[in-house]
């Protein structure tokens, strides 16, 4: 003997209908917001990709710009020098500050450092460039130079690197510190060999993000690095240096197709470098199976 049950349709209440309508409107607004962000971004990326790739050639990477023609060798070398130079100054200071804030920063001095770091993070880059222009280019007499540009970029990177380092090291379990102290390790050994080693992926992430920031900056370098059509000759002061973002900012306003081609090629190079850095960050942070 078997019994069959028929599904009895239930009438939705007015509250349920209102919830369904509200949910549908919410999803529609979310989709519209996504399109408003994705379409301009996609258009920008495709425009740079198409026009920049069409300008790629062997001479682009082997010759320097001559007026509004030529290649980007000087700009590529200059960007590399400025970005790596900024890391030379920023990494020791930023990582050291982050280690101090993580291990010993629960005091008044730590609060002051965090406040100053947050203030520096919100400082417009053009203001930092003008400050460096007054102090280094004019005050120290370095003129437009790679050293002035690198130090200015380092000033921008330090607060980001310090904060990311602090947060990464705070995630290291306290039990690891206690175990190291119980084995007789000194504070320096615990800080560098235990805590820093455990939080190294986060620190590397901060370094890579700082590198991405330095590659894409323009305003502070206009005041400090200047511009040069010639490949960097190894001088850190009294010699301007080229960089890719200057080509993007300046050449796109020129009424020549060759200048526009160089600008789009430089933009594509910067975009690819930043993309590669972000992929590197994801690889570093990928969970180990």
N, C-alpha and C positions, 0 to 999 in steps of 0.2 A: 504494500500500500504506500503510495507516495503522494505527497502534497505539493502543489505548485503555488508559488506566491507571485503575484503580479506587482510590479513596481507601481506604486501610487504616486503620480506626479504631485509634487508639493509646490505651492505657490509661494514665491519669494516675498518676503515682507518688504515694506517700503524702506526700512533701514538697510537691508541687504542690497536693494537696488541702488540706493544712494552710495553705498560703499563700492559697488561695482563700477558705477559711473565715475566716482572720484578716482578709483584706481586706474581706470582707462584714461582719464584726463591726465593723471600724473605720469603714466607711462608715455603718453603722447608728448607731454612737455619735456620729459627726459630725452626722448628720441629727437625732438626738435633742437634741444640744447646741444646734443651730441653732433647733430648735423651742422649747426652753426659753428662749432669748433673744428670738426673734422674736414669740412669742405674747404675752408680757407687754408688750413694746414696742408691738405692734400694738394691743393692748387699751387701753393708756395713750393712744396717739395718737388712736384713734377716740373714746375717751371725752372727751378734751379738745376734739377737733374738733366732735363733735356738741353737747355741752353748751355749749362756748364760742361756736360759731356761732349757736346759738339765742338767746344773750344779746346778739348784735350788734344795734345800732340806731344811729340818728343821734345820739341823746342820749348814747350811750356815749362818743362822741368829742367832744362839744360841751359836756358838763357835768362837774363834778367830783363826787366822792363826798360824800355827806352822811350821816355815820354809816355804815350798811350799805346805803345806797341811792345812787342817782345814777349818775354816769358815771365815766370814767377819764381825763378830760382832764388833771387835775393830775398823775396818775401817769405818763401818757405824756410830758408835758412834762418832768417831773422825771427820768425815765429817760434822755431825750435829753440833757438838760443834764449829768447825771452821767457818761454814757458818753463824750460828746464832750469834756467837761472832763478826764476821765482820759486821753484820747488826747493832749490838749494837753501834759500833763506827761510822759506815758510815751514818746511817739514820739521827741522829741529825745534823751532819756536812753538809751532802749533801742537806738535805731538807732546813736547815737554809740558806745555801749559795744560793740555788735556789730561796728562798723567797726574799732574799736581792737583787739578780740580777733582779728579776721580778719587785719588788716594788721601789727599790732605785738604781738600777744598771746602770742608764743611765748617767754615769759619767766616769771619768778617772779610778777610782778604779774598777768600774765594768768591764771596758775593760781589765784591767790588770788581773782580776780574770778569765775572760773568756779565755784570752790568756793562762794563766797558766793551766787552766782546760783542754783546747784542747791539750796543750803540754803533760800533764800527761796522757791523753787518748791514745796518740800515743806512749807512752813509752812501750818498751817491758817488759813483765812481769818478765822475768828472770833478767832484770836490777833492777827492784824493789825488787826482792828477794835477790839479791846480796847486795843492799843498806841496806835492813833490817838485813841481816846477819852481816854486818859490824857494824851497829848501835845497834841493839837489842841483837842479839845472842852473839856477842863478846863485843861490847862497854858497854852495860848495864849489861852484865853478866847473861842474862836470859837463855842462852843455847837454844837448840832446845825446843820449847814450844808452847803450844796452844795460848798464848797471842801474841807471835811474829808472828805466822801465821795469827791470826785473824786481827791484825793491818795491816799487809801487804795486805791482801785481802780487808780490808776497804779502804786503799789508792787507790786501783784499782777501787773500786766501786764508791767512792765519786764523781769524775767528771761526770760519767754517770748519777748518781742520781741528781746532781745539775743541769745539763742541761735539763733533762726530767722534773724536778720540775719547772724550769724557764719557759719552753715552755708551760707546763700545766697551770700554774698560769696566764700567759699572755693571755690565751684564755678566762679567766673570764672577762665578760663585765665590762667596766669602770663604767657603770651606777650603778652596784651593789656597787662599792666602794663609788660613789658619794651619793647614797641613804643612805648608812650606816653613812657617815660623816654628811649628812643632819640631821639625827636623833640624832646626838650628840655622836656618837661612837668615841672612841679613836683609834689611829693608830694601837695599839696592838690588839684591839678587831677586827678591820677591817681585819688585816692581818691574824689572826688565826681563828676567828669565821666566817668570810665571805669569804675571798679569798681562804684560805686553804681548807675550807669545800667544796667550789664549785669545786676546782681543785683536790680534794682528789682521784678520780679514776686515774688520771694521775700520782699522787705521788705514789699510791699503785702499779701501773704498773712499775714505776722505781724501787721500792723496790724489786718486784718479779724478774725483769730482773737482778738486782744486785745479788740476791740470785742464779739465774741460772749461772751467771758468777763465783761466788765463788765456786759452786759445781763442776764446770768443770775445775778448775785451777790445775796445777801441778807444774810448774817451780818455782814460788815463795815459795811454801810450802816445796820443797826439801831443800831450804836454811834456812828455818825458823822453820818448824814444825818437820823436820827429819822424823823418822818412828819408830813405836813401834808395836810389836805383842800383846801388852796387852791393855785391855780396859782402857780408860781414868779414872784416879783415883781422878779427881777433882783438881789437881794442875795445875795452869796456867803458871808457870815458872819452869825451871830446870827439865822438864819432857817432852820428845818427845811424839808425838801423831800420831796415824795412820789415814789414809784417803784413800778413794776409788781410786783416780786417781793414787796414788803411786802403788797400786796393778796392775792397768792396765799397767803402764809404765814399771814396773820392772818384773812382773811375766810372761809377754808374751815372754820375751827373755830367759826364763829358759827352759832347755831341758826336761821338765817333763809334762806329761798330766795333773796332778793335778794342777800344776801352771797355765797352759793354761786355765783350767776350771775356776779357781778363777778369772783370768784376764777377761774372757768373762762374767762371772757373775757380776763382778764389773762394767764392761762397760755397761751391760744391766741395772743395777740399776741406774747408772748415766743418761743413756738415758731416762729411765722412769721418773726420777725426773725432768729432764729438760723438758720433754714432758708435765708432769703435771703442771709445772710452766707456760709454754706457754699457756696451756688450761686455767689456772687461769687468765692469762693476758687477753685473749679473753673474758672471762666471765665478768671481771671487765669493759672492754671497750665496752661491748655489749650495744647498745642503749636501753634505757628503754622505753617500749611501754606504 
